[in-house]
Amino acid sequence: MHPFLLSGNVWQDVAPLLSSYHQVFTPTLLGHRGGPPVRRRPVTIWDVIDAAEEYLNEHGLQRPHLVGNSMGGFVALELARRGRAATVCALSPAGFWSRTDGSKSRADKNVHRIATMSRLSIPVGPLIFKSATVRRLALRFLNTACYGDRLAAVRVVELCRDTVECTIVDEVFSTDDEQIAPMDTLPCPITLAWSEKDSLLPVAVYGKIARARVPKASFKILPDVNHVPMIDDPHLVARTILEVTGAAEQ
C-alpha cells in the first residue's frame, strides 16, 4: 500500500520482482487518484483503513502478507491489529508521532509543502523534468527520493499528478487520534524497515517513537534511500519484503 498523496503505481518497479514468489496486489487507497471515491466527509485515516479492508474482502484476501510505505504502512499495521495480516513489512510508516513534541506538526508541514510544490509543477513539469538533474533535485526537495533521476520524466509528472488529484489531503491526519497506538503484543510478525535518508519522517525522530510503541517488531535500516524507497532502490525493497514473507528462504 502506497504513501499518502501517491497511488498504487508507485510499486510498478517492485511488483515484478515479487511476482515469482507471490500474487501481488497494488491497490490505490481511498480518496487517491484512481482509488475508490470518498463516501462521506470529513475523511480520517480510519476511513482509509476501512476501505482497504473492504478491498481485502472483495479480493478474497483473508490474511495476506501486507506491505506499506508511509501512510500505507499505517494502514498495514492497523489491518494487522484487526487480524487481517500474515506478516507486515512497514516501510517508514506514518502514524508514529505525537502532537505534544511537535513531531506531528513537522510531518504535516512537510506533506503540505509536497502538495503545494507538486501543484505548482504541473504546468511546467513535462518540460523541466526532461532534465535528470531537475528530477533528482525536485524529488529530494519533496522529501521523496534521493535518486529521482532514475525515473523517466513522464513518471515524475505522474507522481505530481497523483499528488494534485488526491482529494483528502486536507482531511486525513487532521485529528489527534490519527496515530498508531502501542502494540505490546504483535498480531503477526512485523518488520519496521526505515529509510536511512528519510527526510520526511527521519528515523532519528519517528523511528525512535516506532520502536517504543512496537517494541517487539523487527527493526532495520534501509541504506541510502529516502522516504519512498521503491523509487531509489526497488531491488532492495523487494529483497526486504521477501525476507519478511519468508519467500527468500524457500
Secondary structure as GFF3:
##gff-version 3
##sequence-region A 1 250
A	DSSP	three_ten_helix	8	11	.	.	.	ID=ss1
A	DSSP	alpha_helix	15	18	.	.	.	ID=ss2
A	DSSP	alpha_helix	45	58	.	.	.	ID=ss3
A	DSSP	beta_strand	65	69	.	.	.	ID=ss4
A	DSSP	alpha_helix	71	81	.	.	.	ID=ss5
A	DSSP	beta_strand	87	91	.	.	.	ID=ss6
A	DSSP	alpha_helix	103	121	.	.	.	ID=ss7
A	DSSP	alpha_helix	125	128	.	.	.	ID=ss8
A	DSSP	alpha_helix	132	141	.	.	.	ID=ss9
A	DSSP	three_ten_helix	148	150	.	.	.	ID=ss10
A	DSSP	alpha_helix	153	164	.	.	.	ID=ss11
A	DSSP	beta_strand	190	195	.	.	.	ID=ss12
A	DSSP	pi_helix	203	207	.	.	.	ID=ss13
A	DSSP	alpha_helix	208	213	.	.	.	ID=ss14
A	DSSP	beta_strand	218	222	.	.	.	ID=ss15
A	DSSP	alpha_helix	229	232	.	.	.	ID=ss16
A	DSSP	alpha_helix	234	245	.	.	.	ID=ss17
A	DSSP	three_ten_helix	247	249	.	.	.	ID=ss18
###
